[in-house]
Amino acid sequence: MNRSRWSYELFIAMKYLRSKRRTRFVSIITYISVGGILVGVAALVIVLSLFNGFESEVRERIIGQRAHINVYSLYNRPILEYDTLIDRIMAIDHVVSAAPYVLEKAICAPVPSSRNATAGVVVLGVDLEQERQVTDLHNNIVFGNLSFEPEPDMENPDAKPLPGIIMGRGLADALSVIIGQKVVLGNIQGLSLTSMPVPYLRSYRVTGISETGFYEYDASFVYIALPEAQRLFKLGEGVNGIAVRVDDRDLARAVGDEVEQDLNRYAKKTSETSVASSRPSTYFTVDWMQQHKSLFQWMTLEKWASFAVLNLIILVAAFNIVSTLIMVVLEKTKDIGILKSMGATSRSIMKVFIIQGSVVGILGTALGCAIGFTICWIQVTFKLIMLPSEIYLIDALPIRIDMFDFISVAVGSMLICILAAVYPAWKAAQLVPVDAIHE
C-alpha cells in the first residue's frame, strides 16, 4: 500500500515537472532553480577544496620548518643535560626523533657592506645530522648546499676558514648577500642603552640559502652549527630547546603533555637526590598547533565564512523552488481539488510537492557535486591554473579533495531544497476540494 502511494505521488510529481505549452514558463523557472543549485554546490565544493589545499600547504611547510613539539625550560634557562632528556623523550610512544637546538635573536651584517646594511635576525643553531630527522631544512636549500663546515676565503686564501651559515632567501636579498660572502653575527643580549653597546661578534661564510615560502622565516632566519650558536650566545654546553617529531602530527598535543609530565617527574626526582640546593629545572612543551594557533584559527574562520556566503547562492535557488512550486499550485488548483475529491489525503498532496522540490534539489546537487569534483580532479591531475613559484613557492593552485566536504554540502543543499518545498506543499494540502474545482 505504501509502495503504491509513493509510486502514485512520484508519478504526479514528475508529471508536474514536465514541460507543457501552458506551463513552459514554470518549467523554465524549474531549470533556473536546478542551475542555481548546481552553481552554488559546485562553487562550494571547489572553494572548500581550495581552502583545504592552501591549509594543507601552509601546515606542511610550517611543520616542515619547525618540529611538531618544542621542549623549553622555564625562565629561559639553558638545558644542560639534553642528551639524557632526549633519551627519555625517545622512550615515549609515538616519538620518532628529537634534537637539541639554540634559538636566539642577533644582528647580522654582510662584509664588506656598501650601504651599511644591518638586519635583526633569528639565529637557529642545529646539529645537521639530528636536524634532518625533525625538520625539512635540507629540502629548502635553493642555492649552495647544506653545510656548516669552515670554508676558505677565495679572495684571501691565507685567511682563516670561517664556519658556514645558511640564510633565508628574503634576508639574503635584503642584505645583498651571495654564496661565499662573509657575514657577521652579533650577540646583543644584555646590552644597555645607557652605555655604548658593543655586541659580541663572530664571522661566518654563507654556504647556502634556504626558502620555505613564508616571509616570516625567509626574511629573518639564519642557521648555524649548534656549537657555534652555543659560543655566540655564551651558553656553554647548554641549549634552549629540544625539537621533537612524532609519527602522527595530530597527536602532538597529547604526546607533548606526556613529554612534559615525564621530564618534570625526572627533574623533581633529580632535585631530591641531588646535594645541590638550586631549584630544579621545570620543562614545558609547545606543539605546532599552539605555536601557530591564531593562523590556523583565522584560516578555519575564513573557510567557514566563505561556506556561509556561498550558501546564499543555494538559498537564492531555494527561493526559486518556492516560487516555482507556488506557481504550480496555482496552475494545478483544479487538479488538486479533483485528486482530493477522489480520496487523496492532504498528506499525499504534500508529498507530491515535496517530492517535486526534492527532485529539483537532488538533480542540482548531484550535477553540482559532479562538476565540482571534475574541476578539482582536473586541477589536481593536470595543474591547469599555475602560480608564480617565486612568490608562492608552489607551482600550481593547491586543491585537496575531502569527501566529507562534498557530503556536507550535498546534505545541506538537499535540506534547503526540501525545506523550501514545505510551504508550497502545505498550501496545496490546505485547499478545499469544492473551492479548488470551482477556481
N, C-alpha and C positions, 0 to 999 in steps of 0.2 A: 504493500500500500504506500509506504513512504517512498519507495523507489519510483513508483508510477507518478506520485505527486511531484517529486523532483524533476522527473522527465517532462511532465506537462508544464511545469513552471519554467524549466530551462528552455523548452521549445518556444513558449510565448516570448520569453526574454530575448532569445536570438532572433525571433521573427521581428520584434520591435526594432532590433538593431539594423536590420536590412533596409537598404535604401529603396524608397518608392518615390514616385514623382511628386506626391503631395508632401512627403516628409524629407525631401532631399536636403533641405536646409538644416533640419535636425541631424541628419547623418553627417553633414559637413562639420557641424559643431562636435559631433562624436569623434570624428577623425582628428579634429584640432585638440580635443581632450587627450586622445591617445598620444598625439605628437607632443603635447606639453608634458605629459608624464614621462614619455621616452626621453626628452631632452633633460628634464630635471633629474631623472635617475642616472642617466649617462654622465651628466655633469658631476653629480655627487660622487659616483664611484671613481671617476677619473681624478677629481680633486683630492679625495681621500687617499687614493693610491699615490698621488704626487706628494702629499704631506708625509705619508709613510716612507716614501723613498728618501725625501730630504731628511726626515728624522733619523732614519737608519744610517744615512751617510754621516750626519753630524755625530751620532752616537759612536759609530765605529771609529771615526777619526779622533774624537775626544778620548775614547777609551784606549785607542792605539797610542796616543801621545802620553797619557798618564795611566798608571796602574788602576786595577779595579778597586783596591783598598790601599790607603796610606796609613801607616802607623807613625804616630808622633809621641813625643814625650811632653808631659805637662810643663808649663812655664818655659817652653822652648829650650830646655836643657839638652845638651848633646847626649846621644845614645851611645854609650861606650862599649857595652858588651853585645853588640848587634849580631855577632856570629852565633852566640848562644840563643838569642831571641829568634833568629831566623830558623835555627834547628827546631825550636818549639813551634813556630808558625807552620813549618813544613809538615809537622806531625798532625795537624788539624785536617779534618776531612774537607775535600773539595779544593784545597790549596795546591796549586801546581808549581808555583815558583815564588821566590821572594828575593829582593835585592836591596842593599843599602844605598842611600843617596844623600847628597847635600844640596839644599835649595836655599839660596840666599840672594839678596839684591846687591848690585855693584854698579860701577860706572865703566863704560867701555869707550875707547878712543883708538882710531887707526894710527899707524905710524908708517910713513910720515902723513900728516894731515894738512892739506892745502887750505882748508877752510875751518880749522879748529872744531871739527865735528866731534861731538861727545854725546853719548846716549846713556840713559839709565837702563840696565838690563837685569834679567833674572838669570842667575847662574845655576845650572844644574850639573852637579858633579856625580858621575856614574862610573860603575865598573862595566865596561862594554860587554864582557862575557856574560855577566848576570843580567845586564840590561836587555839583551836580546830576548830573554825569556819573559820579561814583564811589560815591555813597550814595543812599539813599531818604529823606533828611531832609525833602525837600519834600513827600513823601507822608504824613508822620507828623504834620503840624500839625493839631491838633484845635480849637484856639482861637487867634484872632488871625491873623497872617499871617507868612510867611517873609520877614523884612526886618530888616536891621541899621541902617537909616537913622535918624539922630537925630530924635527926636520931642519936641515941646514938652510942658511940664507944663501940663495943662489947668487945674489949680488955681492955678498961678502962671505966667501967660503970659510974664512978664518974665524968668523963669529961663532959663538956657542950655539948649538942647535936649541931651538925653542920647542916646548911641548905644544901639541896640537890643540886646536879649538874648533868647534863646529858652531856655525851661526845660523840663525833663522834668515830666510831669504829677504824678508822685509827689512830686517835690521841691517843686513849686508848692503842692500840697495840704499838705505838711508845714510849709511856711513861711507858709501862708495868703496866697499871692501871687496877684493877679489881673492881667489885661491892663492895661497902662498904669501899673502901680505901679513905683516906684523901688526898685532893689536895689543893694547894694554888693558888689563882689568884692574880696577881699583876698589879695595875694600873700604867702604865709607862708614862702616858700623862704628858707633861710639864717637863720631866726630862732633865737636861742639861748634856752634855758630859764634861763640864769644871769643874764640881764638882762631888763628889761621889754620884751616883744615888741611891736613897733609895725609891723604889716603895711602894705605899700604898697596903698592903696585907690583904687579907681576906681568911679564910679557909672554905672548903666545904667538903661534903662527897658524893662520887659517888653513885647515886641511879639508874642510867640507862645508857645504851649505845645504841646509835642510828646508823642506817646505811641507807643511801639514795642510795648508788650505785655510787655516784660521789665523786671522790677522793678530789676534791676541798672543799667539805663540810665535808666529813668524817675525813679528816686529819687536820682540823683546827677549826671546830666549837664546842663550848660548850654552854650549855643552863642553865640559872639560872632564879630564880624568878625576876619579874620586880622590886620590892622594893629593892632586893639585888643588882641588877645592878645599880639602882639609888644611892645607898650608896657607891658601889665600885667606881663609876666614878664621885661621888660628884655632881650629877645633881639635887639634892633637890627633888622637886615634878615634875620635867620635864622629858620628853623623847626626843629622837632624831628621831623618825619616827612613822608613823601610817600605818599599813598594811591594805589594802582594797581588798576584794574579790567581784567579780561581777558574775552575773548569766551566762554571755557568755564571755569567755576569749578573743574572737575576738573583743569585744567591749571595751577592756581595755584602748586602747589609747584614744578613744573618751570620755569615762567616765572619764579618768584621766584629760583630758583637761577641762572638765566641773567641776570636783572637784577643780582643780587649780584655775579656774576663780572664783568660788563661795567663796573659802577660802580667796582669795586675796581681793575680794569685802568686805568680812566681816572684814578682817584686816584693810582695809582702813577706813571703817565706824567706827570701834572701835577707831582708832587713832584720828579721827576727833572729837569724843565725849569725848575722854579721856583728862584729865588735864595734864597727864604725857607728858613730852617733848621728850621722847625716840622715835626713829623711829619705825614704825610698823614692825611686822614680815612679811616676804614675803615667800609664800609657793610655792613649785613646786613639780611635780609628775614625777615618772619614772615607766613605765609599764614593764611587764615581757619581752616583745619583745625588748625594748630599752636596758634593763639591760643585755641581752644576745644576742645582735644584731650580733656580729661577729660570734658567734657559729652557729646561725641559717642561716646566710648568707653562711658560709662555708658548712653546710650540704646541702643547696639548690644548691650551685655550684657543689658540689661533685655528687649530684643526676643527674643533667642535663649533667655534663661532662660524667658520665657513660652512660647516654642515648645516647649521641653523639657517643661515642666509640662503643657501641653495635650496633648502626645503621650501622656500617661498615659491619657487618655480612649480613644485608639485602641488602646493596649495592653490595656486592660480589655476592649474589644470583641474583640481578638485572642484573649484567654483564652476568651471565649465561643465563638469559632470552634473553638478546640481542643476544648472540652468538647462542642460540637455534633458535630464530626466523630468524636470518640471514641464518642459515643452511637450515631452512625450505624454505625460499625464494629461495635459490639456488636449492634446491631439487624440488620445485614446480614451477620453472620458466615457463615451458611449460603449466602447468595447469593455471597459472595466465594469460598467453598470450591467451589461449583459452577462459577463462572467459571474458577477456576484449574484445575479438573479438565477443563474444556473446552478448555484450552490458553492461557488468559490468563496473561501473564507477570507477575512481581512488579512490573516497571516499569509495565506497563499499569494495574495496580491502584493504584499510587502516583499515576499521572496522574489517575485518576478522582477521588481525594480532593483532590489539589492543585487540580484544575480546580474542584471544588466550593467549596473555600476561596477560590480566586481570584475566582469569580463573586460570592460574597458581598462580597469586597473591592472589586471593580470597581463593583458596584451601590451600595454605601455611599459609596465615594469619589466617584463621578460625581454622585450626588444631593447629597452634602455640598458639593462644589465649585459645583454649580449653585445651591444655596440660598445659600451664602456669597456668590457673585458677585451674585446677585439682591439680597440685602440691602445689599451695598456699593453697587451701582448705584443703588438707591432712595435711599440716604443722600446719595450724590454729586449725584443729579439733583434730588431734592425736599427735601433737608435737613430730614428729619423730626425728628431729635434736635438741638435747639437748645442753645446755650451762652450764658450771660450775657456779652455783649460787653464790659461794663465791667470784667470780671475777666480774661477770656482774650483780648480784642481780636479774637476770631473768633466769628462768629455761629452756627456750626454745628460739630458734631463732624467733624473733618477725616478724610477717607478718601482714600487713594491706592492704586489697584489696580495691583499689579505681577504680571504673568503669570508671572514667574519664581517667585514665592512659591507660586502656585497649582500650577505644575508640580512644584516641590519637595515640597509637601505631598502631592500625588497620588502621586508616585513613592514617597515614604516610606511612605505608607499602604498602597500595594499590596505593597511589600516585606514589611511587617509581617504582612499577611494571608497572603502566600504562605509565609513562614517559619512562621507559626502552623499551617499545614496540613501541614507536612513530617512532624512527629512522628506524628500520627494516620495519615497515608498510609503511613509506614514500618511502623507496627504492623500495618496492614491487609495490607501486602505480605508480611509475615513469617508470616502464617497458613498452617498446613499444611492442604491440601485435605481430607484424610481427617478430621482432628480438627475442622475447621470444619464439615463436613457433619454430623458426629455431635453437634454442640453442641445 
